[in-house]
Amino acid sequence: MSQQDNFVGGFLLGTLVGGALGGVVGALAATRIQQSGGRAKSALPKTSGTLAFGEFDDPDEESMEAARLGLEDKIAQLNDAIDDVRQQLGGINGHSEHPWESPSPIDS
């Protein structure tokens, strides 16, 4: 029981210290944001004509459809790659592609 008491005591102490430290860091961050006028400087350079990460123009229907089709193609490629790897690993590990097709221990 002594080890359980030590664990619980350490857990509670860590929670209190972590909460206090998080509160201090959060308060410092909030004051710095207020002092800078609420504007955080971006680490990404602004370039004319291109969008930085996180900045978006209002998308139109054509660009949304093109993005959707591109994502569908990428998902299909990933699914094919996953199937190929699953087949390769199934052959290596001695498992069939479908686990429900494996022989039961009663049959052997």
C-alpha positions in Angstrom: 0.0 0.0 0.0 2.9 2.3 0.6 3.7 2.4 -3.2 0.1 3.2 -4.0 0.1 6.0 -1.5 3.4 7.4 -3.0 1.9 7.1 -6.5 -1.3 8.9 -5.6 0.7 11.6 -3.6 3.1 12.1 -6.5 0.2 12.3 -9.0 -1.6 14.9 -7.0 1.5 16.9 -6.4 2.3 16.8 -10.1 -1.2 17.9 -11.0 -1.0 20.9 -8.6 2.5 21.9 -9.8 1.6 21.5 -13.5 -1.6 23.4 -13.1 0.1 26.3 -11.3 2.9 26.4 -13.9 0.3 26.3 -16.7 -1.6 29.1 -15.1 1.6 31.3 -14.9 2.6 30.5 -18.5 -0.9 31.2 -19.7 -1.1 34.5 -17.8 2.3 35.6 -19.2 1.2 34.7 -22.8 -2.1 36.6 -22.4 -0.3 39.7 -21.2 2.2 39.6 -24.1 -0.7 39.2 -26.6 -2.5 42.2 -25.0 0.6 44.3 -25.1 1.2 43.5 -28.8 -2.3 44.7 -29.6 -3.7 41.2 -30.2 -1.6 40.8 -33.4 0.7 37.8 -33.4 3.5 38.1 -35.9 3.5 35.4 -38.5 6.6 33.3 -39.0 5.8 32.8 -42.7 6.8 35.5 -45.1 4.1 37.3 -47.1 4.6 36.9 -50.8 2.5 38.6 -53.4 0.2 36.4 -55.5 0.5 33.3 -53.3 -1.2 32.4 -50.1 0.7 31.5 -47.0 -0.3 28.5 -44.9 -3.6 29.3 -43.1 -4.6 32.1 -45.4 -7.4 31.4 -47.8 -9.3 33.3 -50.4 -13.0 32.7 -50.7 -13.1 29.5 -52.7 -15.4 29.2 -55.7 -17.2 26.1 -56.7 -14.7 25.1 -59.4 -11.7 25.2 -57.1 -13.6 23.3 -54.4 -14.6 20.6 -56.9 -11.0 20.3 -58.2 -9.7 20.0 -54.6 -12.3 17.3 -53.9 -11.4 15.3 -57.0 -7.7 15.6 -56.1 -8.4 14.3 -52.6 -10.4 11.4 -53.9 -7.5 10.4 -56.2 -5.1 10.6 -53.3 -7.4 8.5 -51.1 -7.7 5.9 -53.9 -3.9 5.8 -54.2 -3.5 5.3 -50.4 -6.1 2.6 -50.4 -4.3 0.7 -53.2 -1.0 1.1 -51.3 -2.6 -0.2 -48.1 -4.0 -3.2 -49.9 -0.7 -4.0 -51.5 1.1 -3.9 -48.1 -1.6 -5.9 -46.5 -1.2 -8.6 -49.1 2.5 -8.6 -48.7 2.4 -8.8 -45.0 -0.3 -11.4 -45.0 1.9 -13.7 -47.1 4.9 -13.1 -44.9 3.1 -13.6 -41.6 1.1 -16.6 -42.9 -2.3 -14.9 -42.5 -4.8 -14.9 -45.2 -6.1 -11.7 -46.7 -9.4 -12.3 -44.9 -9.2 -13.5 -41.3 -12.6 -15.1 -41.5 -11.3 -17.5 -44.1 -8.6 -19.0 -41.9 -9.1 -22.6 -40.9 -10.5 -23.2 -37.5 -8.5 -25.2 -34.9 -11.2 -27.9 -35.1 -10.5 -28.5 -38.8 -6.8 -29.2 -38.3 
